[in-house]
Amino acid sequence: MGENQNVTNAIHLSPRRWRRLLLAISLGLLLCVGTSRCLLAQADEPARVMSVHDILYLNKYGEGISGVSWCNDQTFTFVTHGPVRNTPSVFEPEYSRGTTVSMFTIETQQIRPIVLSDSAAFAADCVRNGQYVFLSGSLRSAISKDAKYATQVSFSEFIDTRAVTSLRDGTLAVEMPLDLFLKSPVRTASDGSIYARGSSSALDLDSVIPSRRASIVEKRLTYGLSRGGARAVSGTAGLNRPEPERFQVNGLSAPEVWGIGSYDCSASRPGCAADSSSPRVGYYLYSKINTDRARRDVAFTFTPGRRPSLKRWPVVGRPGMNWNTLLISGLALDAKHCYVLLEPRPELAVNRINGRLRLDLYLAQCRFAENQIEFDEPRPVGRKQGSFIWPTLDLHGEFAVITESLDFPSQVDDQIELERTVIGQPNVCARFYRTGTWPVAPVNTICVRLIQNGPNGLKVSPNGRYVDIPSKSDPLIVGREYRNNGAGPAWLNHGEQP
């Protein structure tokens, strides 16, 4: 069925669905209309299944691939742009370019375009195992003759990626919870719920009399909770759809967010219980807060459900342990594991050798104890290249992963001269550790040297099987246990120094 016929059919939609269609048209979005039209590329021969030792060059599937977002460890989406249109426009170039969001399956190496747009000004996150793509961005609507900036409207939508044969067969966009705005990247918990850093003006549950709070939760109205500077907002997406297709959406915020994640509920986790009424999943933020006396490390845990809970947990070393020469850089936990990432305090002379700052990284086990999270003796697990490296700790399935990024403003002043050589060829790594034992077992370290027109970072798939290396000229996917024997790019290596 052609696109003209689709639009004709859409005229007969209900007023509510017509409003949804107008929004989709304003975004310039169309979904693929069948498998035969969706397949962009396919290997001439059946492709060998990619392993954790392999490398995948994305440029062989098209130019300008960017914005990789993992649906799961076998599927990801990416973004490609067409040329800027020659038609006169008062808006920026990103508002006059054809943009395609495509889905790539590693096992078959097939590509299926799932969203098309006349605008490039949005981010795309693959969620719920590839069922939806979350689009967020802004629209330029109009500009007065002498104005410097155009008016713009922010939007965020879950776009159903399942192929349809006409607009009558399915709603393009799933309704977001009222006034809830999520910041990319958006993640999916094990129960299919969505969570991310987010904000909302939703009703605070504590402002409602206790006897009515349960009714608000049961009716799936959007609500918020605030504790100690953090805020959690929970709502339901897809209220315009049948019950099985509705799912929970959660936005978490704090003045400083250094880490975010989710955990399956177990008896040892906050807000969880053994009975059937317990929520299936909890969420956490790791943050730093400033008090009158000191800067503190804290975690916030949030569990929705019949009795929603948002709680603050100071993160400290266990009693009697001396760790005052170290500072906490990260925290990650799931149903079975809890780890704290630490590094030397840069302001202490004891952390310098011949004037050069020690750059060791440490990992410690932790646990919930009464009203705080306590960690044990830290163990060394690696070393940063410079004081300008920002390490982040996350759990990816059975692996703890420390992923580094550049943060030049954090460089210690008295290290500038000492680090001048490494600044010229900055190097960032993703360090993999298996969590089945303690101490954790090192598996591999994937490093890239950040050069002009080369790689610009690292991103790990949900269960730690692959690493996405974005690049303008040579974007790659490499397996967790990849070893560069000289056949790969010179800027890519295993080990801490490429």
ABEGO torsion letter per residue (X at the ends): XBAAAAAAAAAABBAAAAAAAAAAAAAGBBBBAEAAAABABBBABBBBBBBAABBBBAAAAEBGBBGBBBABAABBBBBBBBBBBABBBABBAAAABBBBBBBBBAAAGBBBBABBBABABBBBBBBGGGABBBBBEBBBABBBAABABBBBBBBBBBBBABBBABAAABBABBBBBBGBBBBOBBBBBAAGBBBBBBBBABBBAAABBAAAAAAAAAAGBBBBBBBGGBBBBBBBBGAABBAAABBBBBBBBBABBABBBBBBBBAABBGBBABAABBABBBBBBBBBBBAABBBBBBBBBBBEABBBBBBBBBBBBBGBBAAABBBABBBBBAABBBBBBBBBAABAAABBGGBBBABBBBBBBBBBEABBBBBBBBBAEBBABAABBBBBBBBEABBBBBBBBBAAABBAAAAAAAAAAAABBBBBBBBBBAABOBBBBABBBBBBBBBGBBAEBBBBAAGABBBBBBAABBBBBBAABBBAGABBAABBBEABX
